[in-house]
Amino acid sequence: MTNPELKIADAIREVTIAMQKAIADGYRSRMIDADDLVEVLLAIADRLDAPVADTTNQVACPCPDCGMADADRLVWQDDEFVRCDACGTIYAPDA
């Protein structure tokens, strides 16, 4: 059985690492606004209690970090990269 406090701490660490990587890779700014804060909090909530998957809206190339496959949570940044709204990871899907 997992200690609830450790589960929360691990979720915060995982999302923080993903955000730091996105900043280091130049995909996110160091300046935070309300939208960024909401996105981070929702990503932590998703790590703690993943939303029920809607299998009718799944993509073939889910997020490599958290496995998100909901097309509504995967946002195309340009013709090459997708940003996962659940964890902030930006990746090039295998087309």
Secondary structure, 3 states (H helix, E strand, C coil): CCCHHHHHHHHHHHHHHHHHHHHHCCCCCCCCCHHHHHHHHHHHHHHHCCCCCCHHHECCCCCCCCCCCEHHHEEECCCCCEEECCCCCEECCCC
